[in-house]
Amino acid sequence: MAILAAALLATGCFGSSHQAESTVHTTGTIVTVGGPAPGSPKPIPGAEFRLVGPNSSANVRADNDGRFAVDLPPGKYRVVVTGHAPQADGGWLPTIPSALTVTSKTAKPLRLVVSIK
């Protein structure tokens, strides 16, 4: 996964539009839950979303297993789905949680869930 993240960073798939001096390597997965039985969590391959913070933002794209990695300055970020994810009524379904907080102590991978009916 480290090689994948490095390759994606090099090609500009991940990244911040405003780079701070101190960043936290943040990893996680984006999955769907619900839908037809059994409704177990399933990764969202290639999901695209934007993490929007007060001083920094980043465009993120998940890999084929729904995993993502991005370096972010500490802060609170809103999660905005922008592509390749479930839709309803012409719009992208939101993630749960809809916001996340990155701190220098963020070590556990994040889990973003898109709930479908």
VEXBA-767870 format. One record per atom (N, C-alpha, C, CB): residue number from 1; residue in one letter; chain; atom name; z, y, x. Coordinates in Angstrom, 2 decimals, always signed. Glycine has a CB too. Example, Ala and Ser with C-alpha at 12.3 -4.5 7.8 and 13.67 -1.06 7.14 Angstrom:
% residues 2
 num residuo cadena atomo       z       y       x
   1       a      A     N   +7.80   -5.69  +13.19
   1       a      A    CA   +7.80   -4.50  +12.30
   1       a      A     C   +7.80   -3.30  +13.20
   1       a      A    CB   +9.05   -4.47  +11.31
   2       s      A     N   +7.08   -2.25  +12.85
   2       s      A    CA   +7.14   -1.06  +13.67
   2       s      A     C   +7.87   +0.03  +12.90
   2       s      A    CB   +5.72   -0.60  +14.08
***
This chain:
% residues 117
 num residuo cadena atomo       z       y       x
   1       m      A     N   +0.00   -1.19   +0.82
   1       m      A    CA   +0.00   +0.00   +0.00
   1       m      A     C   +0.00   +1.25   +0.86
   1       m      A    CB   +1.20   +0.00   -0.93
   2       a      A     N   +0.67   +1.19   +2.03
   2       a      A    CA   +0.71   +2.34   +2.92
   2       a      A     C   -0.69   +2.70   +3.37
   2       a      A    CB   +1.61   +2.07   +4.13
   3       i      A     N   -1.53   +1.68   +3.64
   3       i      A    CA   -2.89   +1.95   +4.06
   3       i      A     C   -3.67   +2.59   +2.93
   3       i      A    CB   -3.58   +0.66   +4.52
   4       l      A     N   -3.49   +2.09   +1.70
   4       l      A    CA   -4.16   +2.67   +0.54
   4       l      A     C   -3.76   +4.12   +0.36
   4       l      A    CB   -3.84   +1.87   -0.71
   5       a      A     N   -2.48   +4.40   +0.43
   5       a      A    CA   -2.01   +5.78   +0.27
   5       a      A     C   -2.58   +6.67   +1.35
   5       a      A    CB   -0.47   +5.83   +0.28
   6       a      A     N   -2.61   +6.19   +2.59
   6       a      A    CA   -3.15   +6.99   +3.69
   6       a      A     C   -4.63   +7.26   +3.47
   6       a      A    CB   -2.93   +6.28   +5.04
   7       a      A     N   -5.36   +6.24   +3.01
   7       a      A    CA   -6.79   +6.42   +2.76
   7       a      A     C   -7.03   +7.42   +1.64
   7       a      A    CB   -7.44   +5.09   +2.42
   8       l      A     N   -6.24   +7.32   +0.59
   8       l      A    CA   -6.40   +8.25   -0.53
   8       l      A     C   -6.03   +9.67   -0.14
   8       l      A    CB   -5.56   +7.80   -1.71
   9       l      A     N   -4.99   +9.81   +0.67
   9       l      A    CA   -4.62  +11.14   +1.16
   9       l      A     C   -5.74  +11.72   +2.00
   9       l      A    CB   -3.31  +11.08   +1.97
  10       a      A     N   -6.35  +10.89   +2.84
  10       a      A    CA   -7.42  +11.36   +3.71
  10       a      A     C   -8.64  +11.79   +2.92
  10       a      A    CB   -7.79  +10.29   +4.70
  11       t      A     N   -8.90  +11.14   +1.77
  11       t      A    CA  -10.06  +11.50   +0.97
  11       t      A     C   -9.76  +12.56   -0.06
  11       t      A    CB  -10.60  +10.28   +0.29
  12       g      A     N   -8.53  +13.01   -0.14
  12       g      A    CA   -8.18  +14.09   -1.05
  12       g      A     C   -7.85  +13.64   -2.45
  12       g      A    CB   -9.28  +15.04   -1.11
  13       c      A     N   -7.67  +12.33   -2.68
  13       c      A    CA   -7.33  +11.86   -4.02
  13       c      A     C   -5.91  +12.23   -4.39
  13       c      A    CB   -7.52  +10.36   -4.12
  14       f      A     N   -5.04  +12.28   -3.43
  14       f      A    CA   -3.68  +12.73   -3.65
  14       f      A     C   -3.56  +14.05   -2.93
  14       f      A    CB   -2.61  +11.67   -3.15
  15       g      A     N   -2.53  +14.78   -3.26
  15       g      A    CA   -2.29  +15.98   -2.46
  15       g      A     C   -1.75  +17.10   -3.29
  15       g      A    CB   -3.54  +16.43   -1.79
  16       s      A     N   -1.27  +18.08   -2.61
  16       s      A    CA   -0.66  +19.22   -3.25
  16       s      A     C   -1.54  +20.42   -3.03
  16       s      A    CB   +0.75  +19.47   -2.71
  17       s      A     N   -1.63  +21.28   -4.04
  17       s      A    CA   -2.41  +22.48   -3.89
  17       s      A     C   -1.65  +23.53   -3.09
  17       s      A    CB   -2.81  +23.04   -5.24
  18       h      A     N   -0.36  +23.39   -3.00
  18       h      A    CA   +0.47  +24.27   -2.19
  18       h      A     C   +1.39  +23.38   -1.37
  18       h      A    CB   +1.28  +25.29   -3.06
  19       q      A     N   +1.21  +23.36   -0.07
  19       q      A    CA   +1.99  +22.46   +0.77
  19       q      A     C   +3.24  +23.16   +1.28
  19       q      A    CB   +1.14  +21.94   +1.94
  20       a      A     N   +4.38  +22.56   +1.10
  20       a      A    CA   +5.64  +23.08   +1.61
  20       a      A     C   +5.93  +22.39   +2.93
  20       a      A    CB   +6.81  +22.88   +0.59
  21       e      A     N   +6.84  +22.95   +3.70
  21       e      A    CA   +7.19  +22.37   +4.99
  21       e      A     C   +7.90  +21.03   +4.82
  21       e      A    CB   +8.06  +23.32   +5.78
  22       s      A     N   +8.77  +20.91   +3.83
  22       s      A    CA   +9.55  +19.70   +3.65
  22       s      A     C   +9.10  +18.99   +2.37
  22       s      A    CB  +11.06  +20.03   +3.59
  23       t      A     N   +8.62  +17.76   +2.54
  23       t      A    CA   +8.18  +17.00   +1.37
  23       t      A     C   +8.89  +15.66   +1.32
  23       t      A    CB   +6.65  +16.80   +1.39
  24       v      A     N   +8.86  +15.07   +0.16
  24       v      A    CA   +9.47  +13.76   -0.06
  24       v      A     C   +8.36  +12.80   -0.46
  24       v      A    CB  +10.59  +13.82   -1.16
  25       h      A     N   +8.24  +11.69   +0.27
  25       h      A    CA   +7.24  +10.68   -0.08
  25       h      A     C   +7.72  +10.01   -1.38
  25       h      A    CB   +7.05   +9.61   +1.09
  26       t      A     N   +6.94  +10.19   -2.43
  26       t      A    CA   +7.32   +9.73   -3.76
  26       t      A     C   +6.34   +8.66   -4.22
  26       t      A    CB   +7.35  +10.91   -4.77
  27       t      A     N   +6.86   +7.51   -4.64
  27       t      A    CA   +6.01   +6.42   -5.09
  27       t      A     C   +6.41   +6.01   -6.51
  27       t      A    CB   +6.11   +5.22   -4.13
  28       g      A     N   +5.54   +5.29   -7.16
  28       g      A    CA   +5.87   +4.80   -8.49
  28       g      A     C   +4.73   +4.04   -9.12
  28       g      A    CB   +6.27   +5.95   -9.38
  29       t      A     N   +4.89   +3.75  -10.39
  29       t      A    CA   +3.87   +3.07  -11.18
  29       t      A     C   +3.73   +3.78  -12.52
  29       t      A    CB   +4.21   +1.57  -11.39
  30       i      A     N   +2.55   +3.65  -13.10
  30       i      A    CA   +2.31   +4.16  -14.45
  30       i      A     C   +1.81   +2.97  -15.27
  30       i      A    CB   +1.26   +5.36  -14.46
  31       v      A     N   +2.48   +2.73  -16.40
  31       v      A    CA   +2.20   +1.55  -17.22
  31       v      A     C   +2.13   +1.94  -18.69
  31       v      A    CB   +3.28   +0.47  -17.01
  32       t      A     N   +1.51   +1.05  -19.50
  32       t      A    CA   +1.59   +1.18  -20.95
  32       t      A     C   +2.61   +0.18  -21.47
  32       t      A    CB   +0.19   +0.95  -21.61
  33       v      A     N   +3.22   +0.53  -22.56
  33       v      A    CA   +4.15   -0.38  -23.25
  33       v      A     C   +3.81   -0.28  -24.73
  33       v      A    CB   +5.67   -0.01  -22.97
  34       g      A     N   +3.80   -1.41  -25.41
  34       g      A    CA   +3.51   -1.43  -26.83
  34       g      A     C   +2.13   -2.00  -27.09
  34       g      A    CB   +3.61   -0.03  -27.42
  35       g      A     N   +1.58   -1.67  -28.23
  35       g      A    CA   +0.27   -2.19  -28.60
  35       g      A     C   +0.40   -3.60  -29.16
  35       g      A    CB   -0.68   -2.19  -27.40
  36       p      A     N   -0.69   -4.35  -29.14
  36       p      A    CA   -0.67   -5.71  -29.67
  36       p      A     C   +0.36   -6.58  -28.95
  36       p      A    CB   -2.05   -6.35  -29.57
  37       a      A     N   +0.92   -7.54  -29.67
  37       a      A    CA   +1.91   -8.43  -29.09
  37       a      A     C   +1.34   -9.11  -27.86
  37       a      A    CB   +2.38   -9.48  -30.12
  38       p      A     N   +2.08   -9.33  -26.83
  38       p      A    CA   +3.52   -9.14  -26.75
  38       p      A     C   +3.94   -7.72  -26.39
  38       p      A    CB   +4.08  -10.08  -25.75
  39       g      A     N   +3.02   -6.82  -26.06
  39       g      A    CA   +3.37   -5.43  -25.79
  39       g      A     C   +4.11   -5.22  -24.49
  39       g      A    CB   +4.19   -4.92  -26.90
  40       s      A     N   +4.02   -6.17  -23.56
  40       s      A    CA   +4.70   -6.06  -22.27
  40       s      A     C   +4.09   -4.92  -21.47
  40       s      A    CB   +4.60   -7.39  -21.48
  41       p      A     N   +4.85   -4.38  -20.51
  41       p      A    CA   +4.30   -3.32  -19.65
  41       p      A     C   +3.06   -3.81  -18.91
  41       p      A    CB   +5.36   -2.84  -18.65
  42       k      A     N   +2.01   -2.97  -18.93
  42       k      A    CA   +0.77   -3.28  -18.22
  42       k      A     C   +0.39   -2.05  -17.40
  42       k      A    CB   -0.38   -3.68  -19.21
  43       p      A     N   -0.01   -2.25  -16.15
  43       p      A    CA   -0.41   -1.11  -15.33
  43       p      A     C   -1.63   -0.41  -15.91
  43       p      A    CB   -0.70   -1.57  -13.91
  44       i      A     N   -1.75   +0.88  -15.64
  44       i      A    CA   -2.91   +1.65  -16.06
  44       i      A     C   -3.76   +1.91  -14.80
  44       i      A    CB   -2.49   +3.01  -16.77
  45       p      A     N   -4.78   +1.06  -14.56
  45       p      A    CA   -5.60   +1.22  -13.37
  45       p      A     C   -6.33   +2.56  -13.37
  45       p      A    CB   -6.60   +0.08  -13.25
  46       g      A     N   -6.25   +3.28  -12.26
  46       g      A    CA   -6.98   +4.53  -12.10
  46       g      A     C   -6.48   +5.70  -12.93
  46       g      A    CB   -8.37   +4.31  -12.43
  47       a      A     N   -5.29   +5.57  -13.53
  47       a      A    CA   -4.74   +6.68  -14.33
  47       a      A     C   -4.68   +7.94  -13.48
  47       a      A    CB   -3.33   +6.33  -14.88
  48       e      A     N   -5.02   +9.06  -14.08
  48       e      A    CA   -4.97  +10.35  -13.39
  48       e      A     C   -3.97  +11.24  -14.10
  48       e      A    CB   -6.37  +11.01  -13.32
  49       f      A     N   -3.16  +11.92  -13.31
  49       f      A    CA   -2.22  +12.87  -13.88
  49       f      A     C   -1.92  +13.96  -12.88
  49       f      A    CB   -0.92  +12.18  -14.33
  50       r      A     N   -1.36  +15.05  -13.37
  50       r      A    CA   -1.01  +16.19  -12.54
  50       r      A     C   +0.50  +16.37  -12.62
  50       r      A    CB   -1.76  +17.50  -12.98
  51       l      A     N   +1.12  +16.56  -11.47
  51       l      A    CA   +2.54  +16.88  -11.41
  51       l      A     C   +2.63  +18.38  -11.17
  51       l      A    CB   +3.29  +16.05  -10.27
  52       v      A     N   +3.20  +19.09  -12.14
  52       v      A    CA   +3.22  +20.55  -12.09
  52       v      A     C   +4.65  +21.03  -11.91
  52       v      A    CB   +2.60  +21.15  -13.37
  53       g      A     N   +4.90  +21.68  -10.79
  53       g      A    CA   +6.22  +22.23  -10.49
  53       g      A     C   +6.16  +23.74  -10.42
  53       g      A    CB   +6.76  +21.67   -9.18
  54       p      A     N   +7.30  +24.38  -10.23
  54       p      A    CA   +7.34  +25.84  -10.21
  54       p      A     C   +6.62  +26.44   -8.99
  54       p      A    CB   +8.77  +26.32  -10.24
  55       n      A     N   +6.62  +25.74   -7.87
  55       n      A    CA   +6.01  +26.27   -6.65
  55       n      A     C   +4.95  +25.37   -6.06
  55       n      A    CB   +7.07  +26.52   -5.63
  56       s      A     N   +4.71  +24.23   -6.68
  56       s      A    CA   +3.78  +23.26   -6.13
  56       s      A     C   +3.25  +22.38   -7.25
  56       s      A    CB   +4.45  +22.41   -5.03
  57       s      A     N   +2.05  +21.86   -7.06
  57       s      A    CA   +1.51  +20.89   -8.00
  57       s      A     C   +0.64  +19.91   -7.23
  57       s      A    CB   +0.69  +21.60   -9.14
  58       a      A     N   +0.41  +18.75   -7.84
  58       a      A    CA   -0.37  +17.72   -7.17
  58       a      A     C   -1.17  +16.93   -8.20
  58       a      A    CB   +0.54  +16.77   -6.36
  59       n      A     N   -2.42  +16.64   -7.85
  59       n      A    CA   -3.23  +15.73   -8.64
  59       n      A     C   -3.01  +14.33   -8.09
  59       n      A    CB   -4.76  +16.13   -8.60
  60       v      A     N   -2.77  +13.38   -8.98
  60       v      A    CA   -2.44  +12.01   -8.56
  60       v      A     C   -3.36  +11.05   -9.29
  60       v      A    CB   -0.95  +11.67   -8.84
  61       r      A     N   -3.78  +10.01   -8.56
  61       r      A    CA   -4.57   +8.94   -9.17
  61       r      A     C   -3.93   +7.61   -8.79
  61       r      A    CB   -6.08   +9.00   -8.71
  62       a      A     N   -3.65   +6.80   -9.80
  62       a      A    CA   -3.06   +5.48   -9.57
  62       a      A     C   -4.12   +4.52   -9.04
  62       a      A    CB   -2.43   +4.92  -10.87
  63       d      A     N   -3.68   +3.50   -8.32
  63       d      A    CA   -4.60   +2.48   -7.84
  63       d      A     C   -4.88   +1.47   -8.96
  63       d      A    CB   -4.03   +1.76   -6.58
  64       n      A     N   -5.54   +0.38   -8.65
  64       n      A    CA   -5.88   -0.62   -9.66
  64       n      A     C   -4.69   -1.34  -10.25
  64       n      A    CB   -6.81   -1.63   -9.08
  65       d      A     N   -3.53   -1.24   -9.61
  65       d      A    CA   -2.30   -1.85  -10.12
  65       d      A     C   -1.36   -0.82  -10.73
  65       d      A    CB   -1.58   -2.59   -9.00
  66       g      A     N   -1.86   +0.40  -10.99
  66       g      A    CA   -1.04   +1.45  -11.59
  66       g      A     C   -0.07   +2.10  -10.63
  66       g      A    CB   -0.28   +0.89  -12.73
  67       r      A     N   -0.17   +1.77   -9.32
  67       r      A    CA   +0.76   +2.36   -8.34
  67       r      A     C   +0.21   +3.68   -7.83
  67       r      A    CB   +0.99   +1.38   -7.15
  68       f      A     N   +1.13   +4.58   -7.49
  68       f      A    CA   +0.73   +5.86   -6.92
  68       f      A     C   +1.72   +6.26   -5.83
  68       f      A    CB   +0.65   +6.94   -8.01
  69       a      A     N   +1.25   +7.17   -4.99
  69       a      A    CA   +2.09   +7.73   -3.93
  69       a      A     C   +1.64   +9.16   -3.70
  69       a      A    CB   +2.01   +6.88   -2.61
  70       v      A     N   +2.61  +10.04   -3.50
  70       v      A    CA   +2.30  +11.45   -3.26
  70       v      A     C   +3.48  +12.08   -2.51
  70       v      A    CB   +2.03  +12.20   -4.61
  71       d      A     N   +3.19  +13.03   -1.66
  71       d      A    CA   +4.25  +13.77   -0.96
  71       d      A     C   +4.46  +15.08   -1.69
  71       d      A    CB   +3.89  +14.02   +0.55
  72       l      A     N   +5.70  +15.32   -2.13
  72       l      A    CA   +6.03  +16.51   -2.93
  72       l      A     C   +7.23  +17.23   -2.36
  72       l      A    CB   +6.29  +16.12   -4.38
  73       p      A     N   +7.23  +18.55   -2.43
  73       p      A    CA   +8.46  +19.28   -2.10
  73       p      A     C   +9.51  +18.96   -3.18
  73       p      A    CB   +8.20  +20.82   -2.00
  74       p      A     N  +10.78  +18.97   -2.83
  74       p      A    CA  +11.81  +18.75   -3.85
  74       p      A     C  +11.66  +19.75   -5.01
  74       p      A    CB  +13.22  +18.85   -3.22
  75       g      A     N  +11.94  +19.28   -6.21
  75       g      A    CA  +11.86  +20.15   -7.38
  75       g      A     C  +11.62  +19.34   -8.63
  75       g      A    CB  +10.77  +21.19   -7.22
  76       k      A     N  +11.51  +20.06   -9.74
  76       k      A    CA  +11.25  +19.43  -11.04
  76       k      A     C   +9.77  +19.59  -11.35
  76       k      A    CB  +12.14  +20.07  -12.17
  77       y      A     N   +9.16  +18.49  -11.81
  77       y      A    CA   +7.73  +18.46  -12.08
  77       y      A     C   +7.46  +17.96  -13.49
  77       y      A    CB   +7.01  +17.57  -11.07
  78       r      A     N   +6.56  +18.65  -14.19
  78       r      A    CA   +6.06  +18.20  -15.48
  78       r      A     C   +4.93  +17.22  -15.22
  78       r      A    CB   +5.59  +19.41  -16.36
  79       v      A     N   +4.84  +16.15  -16.00
  79       v      A    CA   +3.78  +15.16  -15.86
  79       v      A     C   +2.73  +15.43  -16.94
  79       v      A    CB   +4.34  +13.69  -15.96
  80       v      A     N   +1.49  +15.68  -16.51
  80       v      A    CA   +0.40  +15.95  -17.44
  80       v      A     C   -0.71  +14.95  -17.18
  80       v      A    CB   -0.11  +17.43  -17.30
  81       v      A     N   -0.95  +14.04  -18.12
  81       v      A    CA   -2.01  +13.04  -17.97
  81       v      A     C   -3.35  +13.76  -18.08
  81       v      A    CB   -1.89  +11.90  -19.05
  82       t      A     N   -4.27  +13.45  -17.15
  82       t      A    CA   -5.57  +14.14  -17.13
  82       t      A     C   -6.76  +13.19  -17.22
  82       t      A    CB   -5.68  +14.96  -15.88
  83       g      A     N   -6.54  +11.87  -17.14
  83       g      A    CA   -7.69  +10.98  -17.24
  83       g      A     C   -7.35   +9.51  -17.08
  83       g      A    CB   -8.70  +11.36  -16.23
  84       h      A     N   -8.28   +8.68  -17.55
  84       h      A    CA   -8.21   +7.22  -17.41
  84       h      A     C   -6.89   +6.63  -17.92
  84       h      A    CB   -8.40   +6.83  -15.95
  85       a      A     N   -6.47   +7.09  -19.08
  85       a      A    CA   -5.23   +6.60  -19.70
  85       a      A     C   -5.45   +6.54  -21.21
  85       a      A    CB   -4.00   +7.53  -19.35
  86       p      A     N   -4.55   +5.90  -21.95
  86       p      A    CA   -4.70   +5.81  -23.40
  86       p      A     C   -4.73   +7.19  -24.08
  86       p      A    CB   -3.58   +4.98  -23.98
  87       q      A     N   -5.54   +7.27  -25.14
  87       q      A    CA   -5.68   +8.49  -25.91
  87       q      A     C   -5.37   +8.23  -27.38
  87       q      A    CB   -7.08   +9.06  -25.76
  88       a      A     N   -5.01   +9.30  -28.08
  88       a      A    CA   -4.84   +9.27  -29.53
  88       a      A     C   -5.20  +10.65  -30.06
  88       a      A    CB   -3.37   +8.87  -29.95
  89       d      A     N   -5.91  +10.69  -31.16
  89       d      A    CA   -6.31  +11.95  -31.78
  89       d      A     C   -7.00  +12.89  -30.80
  89       d      A    CB   -5.10  +12.64  -32.39
  90       g      A     N   -7.81  +12.33  -29.90
  90       g      A    CA   -8.59  +13.14  -28.98
  90       g      A     C   -7.84  +13.69  -27.78
  90       g      A    CB   -9.16  +14.25  -29.71
  91       g      A     N   -6.59  +13.28  -27.60
  91       g      A    CA   -5.82  +13.78  -26.45
  91       g      A     C   -5.15  +12.64  -25.71
  91       g      A    CB   -4.77  +14.79  -26.90
  92       w      A     N   -4.77  +12.89  -24.47
  92       w      A    CA   -4.09  +11.89  -23.67
  92       w      A     C   -2.67  +11.70  -24.19
  92       w      A    CB   -4.07  +12.28  -22.19
  93       l      A     N   -2.23  +10.47  -24.26
  93       l      A    CA   -0.84  +10.20  -24.66
  93       l      A     C   +0.08  +10.63  -23.51
  93       l      A    CB   -0.63   +8.69  -25.01
  94       p      A     N   +1.24  +11.20  -23.84
  94       p      A    CA   +2.16  +11.66  -22.80
  94       p      A     C   +2.91  +10.50  -22.15
  94       p      A    CB   +3.16  +12.66  -23.39
  95       t      A     N   +3.49  +10.79  -21.01
  95       t      A    CA   +4.31   +9.80  -20.33
  95       t      A     C   +5.77   +9.98  -20.71
  95       t      A    CB   +4.14   +9.89  -18.80
  96       i      A     N   +6.53   +8.91  -20.52
  96       i      A    CA   +7.98   +8.96  -20.65
  96       i      A     C   +8.53   +8.52  -19.31
  96       i      A    CB   +8.52   +8.04  -21.84
  97       p      A     N   +9.24   +9.35  -18.59
  97       p      A    CA   +9.62  +10.70  -18.94
  97       p      A     C   +8.43  +11.66  -18.78
  97       p      A    CB  +10.79  +11.17  -18.07
  98       s      A     N   +8.54  +12.82  -19.45
  98       s      A    CA   +7.48  +13.82  -19.37
  98       s      A     C   +7.71  +14.77  -18.20
  98       s      A    CB   +7.40  +14.62  -20.68
  99       a      A     N   +8.86  +14.64  -17.56
  99       a      A    CA   +9.18  +15.44  -16.37
  99       a      A     C   +9.99  +14.57  -15.43
  99       a      A    CB   +9.96  +16.76  -16.75
 100       l      A     N   +9.91  +14.89  -14.15
 100       l      A    CA  +10.69  +14.16  -13.17
 100       l      A     C  +11.22  +15.13  -12.13
 100       l      A    CB   +9.85  +13.05  -12.49
 101       t      A     N  +12.31  +14.71  -11.50
 101       t      A    CA  +12.93  +15.53  -10.47
 101       t      A     C  +12.84  +14.78   -9.14
 101       t      A    CB  +14.40  +15.87  -10.81
 102       v      A     N  +12.30  +15.47   -8.15
 102       v      A    CA  +12.17  +14.90   -6.81
 102       v      A     C  +13.23  +15.56   -5.93
 102       v      A    CB  +10.72  +15.12   -6.22
 103       t      A     N  +14.04  +14.74   -5.29
 103       t      A    CA  +15.04  +15.25   -4.36
 103       t      A     C  +14.87  +14.53   -3.03
 103       t      A    CB  +16.50  +15.07   -4.91
 104       s      A     N  +15.53  +15.03   -2.02
 104       s      A    CA  +15.45  +14.36   -0.72
 104       s      A     C  +16.07  +12.97   -0.79
 104       s      A    CB  +16.15  +15.21   +0.36
 105       k      A     N  +16.80  +12.68   -1.85
 105       k      A    CA  +17.44  +11.38   -2.02
 105       k      A     C  +16.63  +10.46   -2.95
 105       k      A    CB  +18.85  +11.55   -2.56
 106       t      A     N  +15.44  +10.91   -3.38
 106       t      A    CA  +14.61  +10.08   -4.24
 106       t      A     C  +14.05   +8.94   -3.40
 106       t      A    CB  +13.45  +10.91   -4.88
 107       a      A     N  +14.60   +7.76   -3.58
 107       a      A    CA  +14.18   +6.60   -2.80
 107       a      A     C  +13.60   +5.52   -3.70
 107       a      A    CB  +15.36   +6.04   -1.99
 108       k      A     N  +14.12   +5.42   -4.91
 108       k      A    CA  +13.68   +4.40   -5.84
 108       k      A     C  +12.32   +4.80   -6.43
 108       k      A    CB  +14.73   +4.18   -6.97
 109       p      A     N  +11.35   +3.87   -6.50
 109       p      A    CA  +10.06   +4.21   -7.10
 109       p      A     C  +10.22   +4.68   -8.54
 109       p      A    CB   +9.12   +3.00   -7.04
 110       l      A     N   +9.41   +5.64   -8.92
 110       l      A    CA   +9.42   +6.19  -10.27
 110       l      A     C   +8.63   +5.27  -11.19
 110       l      A    CB   +8.84   +7.62  -10.30
 111       r      A     N   +8.94   +5.32  -12.47
 111       r      A    CA   +8.17   +4.54  -13.45
 111       r      A     C   +7.81   +5.48  -14.59
 111       r      A    CB   +8.99   +3.30  -13.98
 112       l      A     N   +6.52   +5.69  -14.77
 112       l      A    CA   +6.02   +6.50  -15.88
 112       l      A     C   +5.47   +5.54  -16.93
 112       l      A    CB   +4.91   +7.52  -15.41
 113       v      A     N   +5.85   +5.74  -18.18
 113       v      A    CA   +5.46   +4.84  -19.26
 113       v      A     C   +4.67   +5.62  -20.30
 113       v      A    CB   +6.71   +4.17  -19.91
 114       v      A     N   +3.53   +5.07  -20.70
 114       v      A    CA   +2.76   +5.60  -21.82
 114       v      A     C   +2.96   +4.63  -22.96
 114       v      A    CB   +1.23   +5.79  -21.46
 115       s      A     N   +3.61   +5.09  -24.02
 115       s      A    CA   +3.91   +4.23  -25.16
 115       s      A     C   +2.73   +4.26  -26.14
 115       s      A    CB   +5.21   +4.69  -25.87
 116       i      A     N   +2.20   +3.08  -26.45
 116       i      A    CA   +1.10   +3.00  -27.40
 116       i      A     C   +1.56   +2.20  -28.62
 116       i      A    CB   -0.14   +2.35  -26.76
 117       k      A     N   +0.95   +2.49  -29.75
 117       k      A    CA   +1.35   +1.82  -30.99
 117       k      A     C   +0.34   +0.78  -31.37
 117       k      A    CB   +1.51   +2.81  -32.13
***
